[in-house]
């Protein structure tokens, strides 16, 4: 079963501030299989996070997403283009 990408209100606020500064945020699941799904629209819910610009890591585990993000930042033409890699 994939992850739902729900976070606490404090983490959601930190993610929002990070995105406001133009810094991409990638979210990965710790579940054994599957990616993250934005289901819940509450303040910390995955649906709202994705609507605000958080990038899902797809089926990549977190450690691979952490390796891919700096490579994407280097290869992309600006942080907005990072989404092409995820």
C-alpha positions as CSV (number, residue, x, y, z in Angstrom):
1,X,0.0,0.0,0.0
2,X,1.4,3.4,-0.9
3,X,1.9,6.2,1.6
4,X,-0.6,9.0,2.0
5,X,1.9,11.8,2.6
6,X,0.3,13.3,5.7
7,X,2.3,15.5,7.9
8,X,1.7,17.5,11.1
9,X,0.6,21.1,11.0
10,X,4.1,22.3,12.0
11,X,5.8,20.3,9.2
12,X,3.1,21.5,6.7
13,X,3.9,25.1,7.7
14,X,7.7,24.5,7.2
15,X,7.0,23.0,3.8
16,X,5.0,26.0,2.8
17,X,7.7,28.4,3.9
18,X,10.3,26.4,2.0
19,X,8.2,26.4,-1.2
20,X,7.6,30.2,-0.8
21,X,11.4,30.6,-1.0
22,X,11.5,28.7,-4.3
23,X,13.1,25.6,-2.8
24,X,11.7,22.4,-4.2
25,X,10.4,19.8,-1.7
26,X,10.3,16.1,-2.7
27,X,8.3,13.6,-0.7
28,X,8.9,9.9,-0.6
29,X,7.1,7.1,1.1
30,X,8.7,4.8,3.7
31,X,6.2,2.1,2.7
32,X,7.7,-1.1,1.3
33,X,6.1,-0.7,-2.2
34,X,4.4,2.1,-4.0
35,X,4.8,5.9,-4.1
36,X,3.0,8.7,-2.2
37,X,-0.7,9.6,-2.9
38,X,-2.2,12.9,-2.1
39,X,-5.5,11.8,-0.6
40,X,-6.5,14.0,2.3
41,X,-7.1,17.8,1.8
42,X,-6.6,18.8,5.4
43,X,-3.8,21.2,6.4
44,X,-1.2,18.4,6.7
45,X,-2.8,16.2,4.0
46,X,-1.0,15.0,1.0
47,X,-3.5,16.4,-1.5
48,X,-3.0,19.9,-0.2
49,X,0.8,19.5,-0.2
50,X,0.8,18.4,-3.9
51,X,-1.5,21.3,-4.8
52,X,1.0,23.7,-3.3
53,X,3.9,22.3,-5.3
54,X,5.4,19.4,-3.4
55,X,6.9,16.9,-5.8
56,X,6.2,13.2,-5.3
57,X,9.2,10.9,-5.5
58,X,7.2,8.3,-7.3
59,X,8.3,4.8,-6.5
60,X,11.7,5.9,-5.3
61,X,12.6,5.2,-1.7
62,X,13.6,8.3,0.3
63,X,17.3,7.6,0.1
64,X,17.2,7.5,-3.7
65,X,15.1,10.6,-3.9
66,X,17.8,12.4,-1.7
67,X,20.4,11.4,-4.2
68,X,18.3,12.4,-7.2
69,X,17.3,15.8,-6.0
70,X,20.7,17.5,-6.0
71,X,21.4,15.9,-9.5
72,X,18.1,17.3,-10.7
73,X,18.9,20.7,-9.2
74,X,22.2,20.7,-11.1
75,X,20.7,19.6,-14.4
76,X,17.5,21.7,-14.3
77,X,17.2,25.2,-15.6
78,X,16.0,26.7,-12.3
79,X,14.3,25.0,-9.3
80,X,10.9,25.0,-11.1
81,X,12.3,22.7,-13.7
82,X,13.2,20.1,-11.1
83,X,9.6,18.7,-11.4
84,X,10.6,17.3,-14.8
85,X,12.9,14.8,-13.0
86,X,10.2,13.6,-10.6
